[in-house]
Structures are given as C-alpha cells and as structure tokens.
Amino acid sequence: MKRNLYLNTMPVEEAGELYMRSLGDAAGPHTEKIKVTDALGRVTSEAVYALYSSPLYNSAAMDGIAVVSSSTEGASESSPVTLRAGEDYMVVDTGDPVRKPYDAVIMAEDTQENEEGMIIHAAAPAWQHVRPVGEDIVSGEMILTRCHRIRPIDIGVLLSGGVTEISVFAQPKVGIIPTGTEIVEPYEDPKEGDIIESNSRMFEAMVKEQGGIPKRYDIVPDDYELIKKSVLRALDENDMVIVNAGSSAGTEDYTVHVLREIGEVFVHGVAMKPGKPVILAKACGKPVIGIPGYPVSAYLAVENFVYPVLRSFTGMKGSSGRKIRAVLSRRLVSSLKHREYVRVRVGKVGDRYVCAPLARGAGAAMSMVRADGFCVIPQEAEGYEAGETVDVILFRTAEEIDRTIVCTGSHDMLLDVISDLMSGEAEGIRLSSTHIGSLGGLMALQRGEAHISPSHLLDEETGIYNESYIRSIFPGEEMVLLKGVRRIQGLMTAKGNPLGIRGIEDLKRVRFVNRQRGAGTRVLLDYKLKQAGIKPEDVDGYDAEAATHMAVAAQVAGGEADCGMGVYSAAHAMGLDFIPVGEEEYDFVMRPETLDMPEMKCFVKLLGSDEFRAKLDELGGYSLEGSGEIMKIK
C-alpha cells in the first residue's frame, strides 16, 4: 500500500466549517419524548412551559399560627394581644394551606400560650410568612428554553410545574473502532512492541460527556478488509463512527483508503500540532472521522472535530465554570450567622461584569434555573452594598456570559419568546431578563448595569410613551429607542367576570392587586385613576404589589384578588376574563453603541421575524406596528 502523502494541510477552522457544510443533514438532530425523571443531561428541543403553579395554594412559610392580620393590630411588647383558640387563629405547620379568612402567619417562637389562647407582642402585616399561590412557578410560565441541558434542579422544577414528559434531542450512537496490530487491551500482559490501547476509552467518556451513546468495538489489526468490514458494521449500527489510528502516512495506515472506497473524504490533514493526520469523511450517509493514534493528538482532534458533530446531533453546548469579579446591581444584606450563597444573573456590560441577585428564599427553586452563578457572602460579613465588586462562581461558561444581553426593566411574556428564539438562533447568545419595572430598568441602564431596558412609561401631559423619561434620566446624552410592540393593557378578572367589573370606576368595590412602584403598568393605572377621580387609598389592595403580569394573573386566578391590571397575554395564558383599558407602547431603551453588538443585531433581527410574529399571535393582544424602528432621543 502506498504512503498517504498530504502536502497541503487545511486550517482547523476552515476544515471544521467545510466538514459541517459537507455533512448537511447527515448530522441533523432528531427529537424524542422522554420522561422528565429520565432527562438528566439531555437537551431540550423546544421550550417547556409549566402546567401548574407552585405553590398550588397559599401556604404557611413557617410553623406557627395563621391569623387575620387586622385582628393583630395594636399588639406590642407593652400592649400584648390575646388571640382566642378556634376563633382568632389556627395552628399551622410549614406548607399547610392558609385559607380565608386567615391572611398571615405568626411564627411559633413569637407566640406565648395561656388558658385563653395565644399571646402576641407584635402586629402581623397581611401576607407575613405566607407563600402566595404561584410565588415560585406560575402556570403557563416558561421554565426552560430550547437547547437547555437538563440539570438536577431543572428536573425538580419541571415536576413542581406539573411537567412529566419533555421533548429532547435524541442521543446519537457513536461507534468507536480502535485499530493497530501492535495495540493490546489494558487487561492483557503487554510484550515488547505492544502498546496498551486507551484512546477508545477516553473517546467513550468524551462522547458521553457530549450527550452521545458510545459503542466501542474490539481492536482491529492493520488489515484492509478487516477494517473495511468493521467500519461498515459500525455504520450500520450507529449514527456516527470514529476510527482511531491508521490515519497517518504509514504504509499500513489504511483508514483513508477504506473511507475513499466506501464513501467520500473531505479533509485529510489539518494545520494542527499535534493532531495533523485527521480524516473528515462521510460514508453510508453518516459522519466518519479518522483520529490519529497519539493520545494528545487524539484528544485535540476529538475536541475540534468530533464535538461539533455531536453538538449538531444533540443541541448541547459546552460548559466550564470559573470565578469572576462582578459589580453588584442591588444591595445584599446577610446575617452574621451563616455563609450565604446568593443566586445571581451575570452579564458583561462594557468592560465589566454585572450581577443581579435573584430570589433568595429556600423554596425559590426557579431562581436556580435562572441563575448564572453564586455570589458567596462570607459568614463574618453583613452583606454588600450596591455598586460593590464581588466574587461570582459561574455555572455557565465565560463565553455564554460574554454573549448575554442584560435586559433590566419592565416585564412582558414576549421576553421569554425572544429568549427562546435567541437560544435556537445562534449558539451561546442569551437574553437575561430581570424584572424591576420600567423606571428601575432605566436607572440600571443609567448606572451602566444593563444593555437594554424594556419600558412603557406614559407621559400624562403629552400622551407619549418613554421619550420624556429618557430625556430626564439621560440629560444631554443621545439614547436609542428601539420600537417594540403595541400591547393591550386592561383589568384581569375571574372567568365569567362574576363581579361584573366594567372598568376603572369599579376598582373602588373590589379587591385589587397592583404592580410594583416604578412599573409602567402602575404609572398607567395612576393616570387612569386620576382620570376617573379615584384616590389610590380608595382602592382595596393598591399597595399589594406583584413583580410581573403573570404574578398578577396568578393571584386573580387563585382568588386572592378580584382584579388586577396587566397585559392581555397574561390573562389569556391563565384563562381569565379581560376588560381592555387601552393600548400602550412597549419599547427598548439603550445606548447607541449597544446596537453594534452582534448579540443585539440578533435581537433586532428576531424582533422582525415571522416566527416572532407567529408566537405573539398565539399569545394574543399584541400589534407589531412600527416594530424595529430605531429612534434617536436626546
């Protein structure tokens, strides 16, 4: 057999791109439905949404007594109040339902029992130590995007949300063929001239790590017909084949000749040291890669050429943790009693990393799904102030963090849609959203803690959205307003509208749930109340705050409020009735240089895509008139 001379080697990136183009559908992903309990390490092929809220009901967050908050008013150390058993309170344990008329829980250690009942020394505000329905997960909320590798915490959250089956990318079967007359199995006694075969076992582990199912075949000696027979068998039984050794220029290196006979060789030799004698081929409609025999060369070849093919099959992305320094966006207070691990979202804004704390409660499992890492507060520290630089231990790769759009401001379900579309559009690009209201988002943008801020702030005098607020917060600075969507705001009520709510004027006679201060929805409500001549104090529940439209909808659906204000899509998702109040503009504010980010270009592209439009049509209540228009504000 003639030597395999390859005088012109191809650059690594060029070889990889050529190979993936040449494979086409041969490395295309397939999907399957599996049980969530079997999903560890698998990769979602589509977004997953919660079927149930968690908790399913208002529940006690502490052991103690459930009380009516109004009956505790006036209680103090100097003037304790005695609550009567069976009338004023009910004994509850953590997780027990808290039913009407009770609306607060007092911890057992803050009570004192006597013959008449329980003595308390402090008033209990409404919802103290009560976990409201949907506090962690809201029915209809997106739990996971597509292309997400399932972790143990994800399984728990999926099941808590009522999801028992999910669609994932099928695991490719990978045949691994070690070749060479001189190699022997590790359990054999090696003689002079023998080489212990270990590469194939390394390949098995690497394939498993990337989500594939390896099948290692027996060692094949340097015999053309035996190698050909083994490769054809492996192709028949697997989705992809790796042939180890025999890829170089020796007289007994048969792999490239076999592959040329039974298929097509696209690349033989790459400009990589070590690892030059790589073979990239296709046979029987399936990928076949010849790997050099030296262990370091073999490892590098698998990382550079096998991994991309496996990821194409599985939708999986690589991961590696590291510690970074990041600027804290909000104050964190901690007890001296504990070393605390605070879940955070992380993104790179300009030349610095910024981290935003997520929910810290022990029952807030979704914050683990959303988190990018931990900020660790030492036991001897009382916490950190906003603006301090802290250590963050990342869950995600540095590349994912660096390619994240940090989105802080107003909430809308369309952010989940864009996040999901971005995950499928380009590997590594992410949208990380923190919902603190329109005004809070603009302030975060002003401090350099976000790339973009979704906003829908109405100027009562002009009737124009966002522009006056931008000029006020960024005086003399040119800013960009990317037009988003028009959406319908209104009042959400129980199905069938049992209280006959017709509009804003009826808020004086029902239990209401509001959005947080600084939210654009709250600004709009205040404007409508003023128009109707209604004072905020005349609305029962005006000070009851929810962080998102879906959280408002969950409280109305759960009967904790008769009415709440939000967007139509949230009411539709929760099966509620909806009384329109008006159409508003939901836009994105940013600095001009943000438009030049590749990640932002992807965002703008998706905003005008047919797939995005179709998703909004499913949600309902949106119009894309003017969407994608870029305005300069100064």
N, C-alpha and C positions, 0 to 999 in steps of 0.2 A: 504494500500500500504506500503511495506517495505521501510525502510530508504535506501538512496543511500550512502553506505559507500565506500569511496575511500581512502584507506590507503596509497597507493603509488602514489604520485604526480610526474609529469614529469617536468623536467627543461623547462623553457619558450622557449629557442632557439630550443631545441630538439623537443618539441611539435609542434612548428611552422613549422620546417622542415619536420617532419613526416606528418603533415596535408597537406602541399603543395604537397608533393610527392604522397600522397594518393588520392588527388583530381584529379591530372593529367589533362586531357582535360576538366574536369568539370569547371575549372577556366580559360580556354583558351580564349584569346582575339578574338573578331570579329571586322571586319572593315566595314566602310561605307563611302560613298562620301557625303559631305555636302558643302553648300555654305560657302565661306570664311567669309561672313558677319554674319554667324551664328556660327562661330567657336570659339568664346571666351571661354577659359577654357578647350577646347578639346585638345586631344593629337594626334600628327601626327603619322600615322602608317608607313609612308615612307618619304624619303627625298623629299623636294619641291624645284623646280628649277624655276627661273624667265623666263617668256616668252618674256618679253620686257625689254629694257634698260630704266634707269631713270637717268637723263632726256632723253627724246627721241631725243632731238636735242640740239645743242649748244645754251645755253640760258644766258640772262643777269642776273648777280647776284646782280645788283644794278640798281636803277633808274639813268638815265644819258644819255650819247650819245655813240653809237657804232662807233668805228673809225678803220682806218687801222693803225696798230701800227707804221709802217715805216714812215707814214706822220706826226707823232708827234715827231720824233727825233729832238733833239736840243732845245726843249721847256724848259724854265727855268723861274725863277722869274725875272731875269734880261733880258731875251730874250724870251718873250711870243710868242706863235704861234697862228695865227688866222685860224680857220678851217671854210670852206665855207659850208653854208647850202645846202643840196641836193647833194653835191659833195664829201666832206671830212668826213661827219658824218651823222648819222641817230639817231633821238631821240628814246630811248627805255625805257621801264619800266621793273622792276624786273620780270623775267620769259619770256620776249619776246624773239623770236628767234634772234640769231646773225648769219646772213648769210654772205657768201663771197660777197665782198672782206674784210668785216669787221672782225677783229680778236681780238678786245679788247674793253673794256667799261671804260669810264671815269665817275666818279660819278658826279651827277648834281651840288653838292656843290663845286666841284673843277673846275667848268667852269664859264665863265663870258660872257654874251651875248652882242653883239653890232650889228650895222647895217649890217656888213658883214657876221656875223656868230657867232661862239663861240671862245672865247679866252681861251687858256690853258697855264698853267705855269709849267707843268711837262710832260715829255715824258711818254707814256703808253707802257709798255712792252707787247709783244704778250701774249694773254690769261688773261690779267688783268681783274678781275671781270667778268669772263666768266665761266659758269659751262659747261664743255665739255660733250658730249653725253656719257652716262654710268658712270658718275662720282660717283653716289651713287650705282646703281644696273646695272649689265651687263647681258644682255640676255644669258641664259644658266648657270648663276651662281647659286650655291646652296644657297637658302635663309634660309631654316630650315632643320635640321636633323630629322630623325625619333625620336619618343619618346620625342618630344618637346611640352610643354604645351603652347597653344596659348595665347599671351598677346595682349592688345590693339595695341601696337606698331607693333606687327607682322602682324596684320590684315591690317594696313596701308601700310606696306612694301610689303606684298603679292599682294595687289591690284595695287600698283605702278608698280610692276613687271608683271602685266597682268594676275595674277593667280586669278581665281574666284571660283574654286572648289578644295578641297583637300581631301585626304583620311585620316580618323581618326579612332581611336579605338572607337567601339560602347560603349555607356554608359550602364553599367549593371543596370537592375531593381532590387531593393533590397526591399523585403518585411520585414516589422518590426512589430512584434506581441508583444504587452505588455500583460503580464498575471498576475493574482493575484486577489483573491476575495476581498482583502482589499483595492485595489487601485481605485481611482476615477479621473475623468477628472479635470483639473485646474479650469474650469468654474463652477463646482458643489460646493455646500456648504459641506465641509468635516465635518464628525461627529467623535466622539471619536472612535478610532480604524481604521479610514480611513487614507490612505496615498495618497497624491496628486501625480499623475503619471507625471513624467517629463523626464525620461530617453529616452523614444522613440523620443521625440522632439530633444533631444541632438543628438541621433543617426541620425535623419534626416539631421541635419546640418553637421554632420561628414561625412555622405555618400555623400552629395552634394559637400563638400569640396574636396573629393577624386574623383569626377567626376561621381558618380553614380546617379541614379534616385530613390529616396526613395518612398515607398508606405506604409504608416502607417495604420494599421488595428485597429478596435475597440478593447477595452480591453476585454480579455477573462478570465472568472473566473477560479478558480482551479478545473477544471473538465476534466478528462482524455479524454473523447470522444470529448468535445468541442475544446480542444487544438489540438487534432489529426485532427479534421475537418478543423480547421483554418490553421494549418501548411500545410495540403495537398492543400488547396485552394491557399495559398500563393506560394507554389512551382509551381503550375500550371500557376500562373500569373507573376512570377518573375524569375530572373536568380540566386538569392541567397536569403536566409531567415535568419533573426535574431530573435531569441526568447528571450525576456527579462524576467528574474526571473524564478523561478521553476527549477533552475539548481543545487540547493544545495542538502543537505541531509535530508530535511524535509519529513514528511510523505505525504505531499501534493505537493511535488516537482515532477511533472510528466514528465517534458520535456525529460529527458534522456530515460525514458521508452518508450515514444512515438517514439522517434527517433530510438531506437533499434528495434521497431516493424516495422517501415516503411522504415528503411534504415540501415546504419552502423555507429556506434560510434567509432571513432579512439582514442579519448582522452577524459577523464572525470576527470578533476582536474589537475592543473598545479602548479608548485612551485613558486607562485607569491602572494605577500601580499601587499595590498589587491588584491583580484581577483582570488582566488584559484579555486572556482567552475565553471570552464569554460568547455563547451562541444563542441568538434570539430567533426562534423559528415557530412555525405553525404546521401541524400535521393532523389529518383527520378532523379539520375544523377546530382544533384545540391548541392552546399555547404549549410550547415545549421550550425549555431553557436548559442549555448546557452550561454547567458550572465547573470552573477549574478545581483541581484537587487540593491545592494548598489551603489550609484552614482559614487563614486571614483573607486570602483572595476569595474563597468560597463565601465567607460571611459578608464581605463587601458587595459581592455580586448579588447575593440574595436581597440585601437591603436596597440596592439600587434598581434591580430589575424584576425580582420576584414580588417584592412588596407592592409596587404599583399595580401589578396584575391582580393580586389578591384583594387589594382595596377596591379595585374596579368591580370585582365579584361581590364583595361584602359590604361596600359602603363605609368601611371602617376607616377612621383617621388615627394617626399615631398619637401617643401621649407620653409626656415626660414631665415630672414635677421639678419645681425649683423654688427657691426663696427669692423674693424681690422686695424692694423698698417702694412703698406707695403712699400717696397723700390721702389722708382720711377725709372724706367729704362731710361726715357728721360726727358730732361728739359721741364718745363711748364712755359710759360710766360703769365701773365694775366694783365688786366687793373685794375687800382685802382677804376674804376667807378662801377664795378659790383662784385657780388658774383657769382663765376663761378662753374658750375657742369661739370667736365670733365669725359667723359665715359672712363672706363679703363677695361682691361682684367687682371685677377688676377690668380696667381698660387703660389704654395708653392715649393720653391727650397731649399733643405736642411732644415735648421731650421728657415727660414724667408719667409715671403710673398713678392712677387714681383708684381708690377702692371705696365702695359704698356698702355699709353694713346692711345685712338682711335681717329678717325676723330672728329673734334670739331665743324664743320660747322652746321648751323641751318637746312640745308637741308639734312644732312647725317643721314637719318633715320636708315640705316642698322647698324650703329655703336651702336644703342640702342639694336638691336637684338643680336649683338656680345658681348655686354658689360656684365661684371660680376658685375659691381658696379660703383659708382661715387667717384671720388676724388674731394672734395669740396675746392676750393680756396677762402678764405675769401675776402671780399671787400677791406680791408685795405692792402692786400698782393699783391706783384707784381708777385708772382708765386713761383715755387720751382725749385731747381737745380736737375739734375740727381744724383741719389745716396742718396737723402734725404728720410727720413722716413715720410710718410704722412698717414692721416686717409682715409680709404676707407669704404663707406657704401655699403654692398654687396646686390646684387639682388638674388644671388644664395645661397644655403646652404653652411655652412662651410665644410660639407662632400664632396660636389661637387668640391669646390675649392681645398681641400686637395688631391683629387683624379684626379687632372688635370695635364696632361703632357703639360708643357710650351714649345712650339715649336717656335723658332725665327730664321728667316733666309730667304732662297730662297723660292719663291712661286712655287707651281705646283698644278694643279687640283686634283692630287691624294691625297693631304692632306684633301680635302673635302670628298673624298671617304673613307679614313681611319677614319676620324672624324665620319662619318655616321655609319660605321661598328662598331666602338667602342661604340657608343650610343646604338646600339642594342645588343652588345655582353655582356655587364655587366653593371648593374645599377650603375650610379654615375661616371663611368670613362669617361673622356672627353679629347679631344685634342684641345688645344687653340693655334691657329697659328697667328703669327704676321709677316708680310712680309716686311723685311727691306734689303733684299739682302743677298747673301752668306757671304760676308765679314762682314757685320754688325751683322749677326747672330753669327759668330764665336767670334766676340768681345763681344757680350752679354753673350755667353757661358763662355768666359774667365773671365768676371766680376761676374759670378755666378747668372745671371739673366735669365737663361733658362736651361731646362733639355736636350734638343736636338736642333741641328742646321742643317737643310737641306742645303746642299752645293753642288755646281758643279763648282768649281774653277779650271781652267786649268792652269797647269804649261807649259808655252810656250817652255821651254828648253827641258823638258823630255816628254811632251805629256801626263803626268799622272795627274789625277784629285785629288784635295783636299790634298794629303799627304804632300806636301811641305808647304802648307799654315798652316796645323795643326802643323807641327814641328816649324814653325816660330812664331806662336802666342802662342803656349804652350811649350816653350823650356824646355827640361828636364822632362816634365810631360807625363806620359803614358795616352794616349787617346784611345777611341774606335771609329772605323769607321764601322758603320753598312751599308753594301751594300744595296742600294735601287733598283733603276731601271736604265735601259738604255733608253734614250728617244731621239727622233729626233728633233733637232733644225733646224730652217730654216726661210725663208722670207715669211711673210704673205702678200698676195695681194688681191685686189678685185676679186670677182668671174669672171672667164674668163680671168684674168690677162690682162686687156686692154692695159697696157703699155709695155707688152712683157718683163717683168723682168725675167732674166735668172739666175742671181747670184749676188754676192757681187760687181762685177765690175759695175753693173748698178746703184748702190746707188748714184753715182755722178749726176744722171739726174732725180731723183725722190724726193718727199717729204717723209722724214723718221720720224719715232717715235722710240725713244730709251728707254732702261730701266734705272733705277736709278744707280748712282755711287755705286760701291761695289757689284752690281748684277753679278752673274756668267754669265748670258747671255751677259751682256755688256763686260765682260772680253773676252768672246769668240768672240764677234764682233770685238773688238780691235785687237785681234790676226788675224782674217780673213782680216781685213782692211790692216794690216801691210803686210800680205802675198800678197795682191793684189796691194800694193804700193799706197794705197789711204790714204790721210791725213784726220783726223776727221773733220777739218774745210771745207773740200770739200764736206761733206755730209750735205745737207739741212735738218735740224731737228735733228742733232746729239745731241744737248743739250736739246731737248724736251724729258722729262722723264715721264715714266709711271711705276706704282708700281707693276703691275702684268702682266702676259702673257695675261690674259683676258682683261685687260685695254688696252693693245696694240692692241689686236684684235678688240676691240670696236671702237677705233679711226680709224683703217683701214676700218672697215665695215661702219662707219659713214662718210667716205670720208674726214676726217681731215688729213689723211696721205695716201700716195700711197702705203706705205710699212712699215713693222715693223718686228722685229726679235723676235721669240718666239718658243714655242713647237707646234708640230703638233696638239695635242689635243685641244688647244685653237683655232687654225684655223678651225679645224673640227667643233667645237661647234658653231662657228659664221658663218659657211658656206663660208669660204674664200678659195682661192687657196693657195697652199703651195709649195715653192721651197726648197727642203732639202739642208742644208748646211753641216750637219754632225751629227753623233751620239755622245752623251755625257753621263757621269755617274752622276746620281743624288743620293747622299748618305746622311746618317745621322751621325753627329758627336756628341759624348757625352763623359762624364767621365765614367770610369769603373763601379762605384757604381750605376750608373743610370740603368744598366742592371738588377739589383736586385730588382728594384721597381716592384710591382705587375702590375701597370699600363703599364710599359714598356714591361713586359712579354706579356701582351695582345697585345700591338702594334706589337711586333715581330711575334707573332702568326698570326695576321691578315695579315701581310706582305707576309706570305707564304700560305695564304688560297686560296681555289678555288674561293670563292666569290670575293675576291680582284682581282684575275686574270681575272675573267669574267668582272668585272667593267672596268679594264684597257683595255680589248679588245674592249669594247664599245666606250671608249674614243679614242682609236687608237694612234699609234705612240710610243708604249712602248714595252720593252723587259725585262723579269724578269731573264735574265741570271745572275747567281751569287747572286740573291736577298736573303737577310737574312744572308749572310756570315758575320762573325764578324772578323775584323782585329784589331790588337793592333798596335798603332802608337806611336813611342817615338823618 
